[in-house]
Amino acid sequence: MNFEALANYINSTPLIWLIVTLGAYKIGIIVYENFNKHTLLQPIIIAYMIILPIIVLFNIPFEEYFKGVEMINFFLGPATVALALPLYKNLKYIKTLFIPIVITLIVAGVASIIVAVALLYMFGADLPTILSMTTKSITAPIAIITSEQIGAIPSLAVGFVLIAGIIGALFGTLVFKIFKVKYETSKGFALGLISHGIGTARAVEIGEKAGAFAALAMGLCGVITAIFLPIIINLLK
């Protein structure tokens, strides 16, 4: 087989990566459901396992792949806004927990960034890499914009976002069992705060309240990070 000719054809077909991505995710859903929704077989993880070897095989740059799936990236915004529905349904309950929500958001959000940055610094990472890690717990569209504002590497920032999301979806349930976390609200808020969209998708499976609080955490964390992180980084510089 002439791989060079095939690679050229793939590169010249704008929709090919969109089709591959949607197809891989559909396969991920089938695998996930057929194995009783096993935590280690999240649809997005299966999709990555399918897509990454293809990208590596044909030596496709991230920018080129991202351009092919811009439509999916565009709909991330409306999909995030749609999470307002479970929030609205649980609005009264959320109001009663306003102070704990604010405290948890600030303490956990700041702590997760400090720990991640400190680890990279200890291992001798350069400044752009460290800055790219600071956006790991916010959803990808916000992370891309924010990383550009603070002098980070957008593609690397997205990579950290995906890793954080996958780790949260994989090990969140295990952590809840170890620390005996019983409340759906606590589980959802933790998943949304640390693992953004992927964690929120996992929280929705836990229950409606978990999904609502995950969406709340993801939205608040994204907004606060997008506003204050560039200001703090500029002051430090």
N, C-alpha and C positions, 0 to 999 in steps of 0.2 A: 504494500500500500504506500502511495506517495503522501507521506505525512505533511510535507511542505505545502503541497497543493491543497490538502484538506485544511491545514491551518489558515492558509490564505483565504479559503472560502468562508471559514468560520469568522475570520476577522472582517470580511467584507459584508457579512449578513447581520444587520443591526438587531434583528429579533432573536438571533440564535441563543444569546445568553439569557434572555428573558424566558424563552421556552425551556432551556436547560434548568434554570433556577426553579421555575414553577413545577416542572416535572419532577425534579429532585425532592422538592418539598412534599409533593403529592405522594411520592414513594415513601417518604418519611412518615407521613400520616398513616399510610396503610400498615407499615411495619409497627408503628407505635400502637395502633389499635389491635393488631393481631397478636401482640405480645402483652395484652392486658395493661397497656399504658405503663410499661416499665420505665422507671425514672431515667435509666441510662440510655433509653432509646427514644429520647425526645425527637420530634420530627425535624427540628432545626439542626440537631446534631447529625442525623442521618443525611440530611441535605448537604451539610458541609462535607461529610465523608464521600459524597458522590461528586460534588462540584470541585473540591480542591484538587484531586488527582487529575481531573480534566484540564484545569487551569495550568497546573504544573507541567503536564504532558505537552501542551501546546504553547507553553511559555507566554501566557497572556498577562500583560501588565495589569495591575489593579485598576488603574485609571480607565483602561479599555473595557474591562469587565463592568466597572461601575457605570460607565456610559451606556452600556447595553441594558442595564437594569434600572435606569433612571425612573422609569414609570413606577416600579415598586417603591423606590425611595420617595417619590412624590406622594403616594398614597399612605405612607407612614404617618404623615401629618393628620389627614382626615381620620385614619384609624385610631390615632391617639385621642383625638377630639371625641370620637364615638364612645370612649371609655367614660365620658361624663354621665352616661345613662345610669350605670350602677352607682355612681357617686350621688346622683340626684335621689335615687331610691333610698339611700342610706344617709341622707343629709342630716336628719335630726340626730342620729346616733353619732355622726362625725362631730357635730357641734358640742356634744357632751364631753368629747375627748379632745377638745381643742388644745388645751395647755399641754397634755402629754404628747400630742402629735407634734407640736412646735418644738418641744424640748428634745424629743427623739430625733426629729429631723435635723436639728442643728448639731447635736452631739454626735450622732451616728454618721451623719454626712461628712462632717469635718474630720472625724477620727478615721474613717475609711480612706480619705484622701491622704492624710498625714502618714498612716501606716504604709500605704502603697508607695508614696514618694520616698519615705525613709528607706524602704527596702531597696529601691532602685539606686538611691544615692550610695548606700552601703556597698552595693555591687559595682559601683563605678560607672553607672549609666551617664550618658551625656545629657545636657540640658533639654534639648528638644524631645528626647525620649521620656524624660521625667515629666515634662509639661504635658506630653501626650497622655500620660497615665492619670493626670488630674481629672480628666473627663470620663473616666471609665464607668462611672455609675449613673450616667445620664443617657437618655435614648439617642440613637445614632444621628438623626437629623440635627439635634441641638449640639451634639458632640462635634460634628463636622464644622459648624459655624463657630463655636466657641474655640476650638483648637486653632482655627485660622487667626482668631483675634489675639490669642496669647502667644503666638509664635511656635506652636506645636506642629506635629506632622499629622494632617488629617487622616491619611490612610492608616497610620499606626494607631491613632486615637480610636478609629473604628475597630481596629483589631483588638484593642484592650476592652472596648465596649462589648464585643462579641464574647471574649473570654470571660469577662465578669458575668455576663448573662448566662452563659453555659454552666459555669461553676455554681452559680446560685440555683439554677434549675436542677442540676444534678445532685447537689449536696444539701440543699435547703431542707428537704424533708428529713434527712438524716440528722441534721443539726437540731431540728425541732424535737425529734424523738429523744436525742441525748439530753437536751436541756428541758425536756418535758413541757414544751410550749403547747398549750391546748387551744387557745383562743384563735379563731379564724382571723380576727382583726390584726392580731400581732403577727401572725404568719404572713398575711398579705402585705402589711406595711413593710416588713423586713425584706420580702422578696422584691417589692417595687422599688424600695430605696436603694438596695444593693445591686439588683440585677435588671432594673428598668423593664423594657418591653418583654423580654424572654421570661423574666421572673413574674411579670404580671400575667402572662399567658398561663404559667404554671399555677398562679394563685387562683385564677378563674376556675381551674379544675378542682381546687379545694372547696370553693363555695362562693356564693354571691358577695358576702361581706368581705371575704379575703380578696376577691377581685376588685371590689370598690376601694379598699384601703391600699391595695397595691397601685391602682391607678392614681390615687391621691398622692402617695409617696413619690411615684415616678414623676408626676407633673410638677409637684412642689420642688423636688430636688433639681429637676431640669431647669426650672425658671430661676431659682435662687442661684444655682451654679452659673448659669448663663449671664446673670446680672453682676454678681459679685466676684466671680473668679477672675475675669479680665481686669477688674479694678485692683484686686489684691496683687495680681502678678505684676501689673504696671507699677504699683507702689514699691514692690520689692525690687524691681529692676532699677 
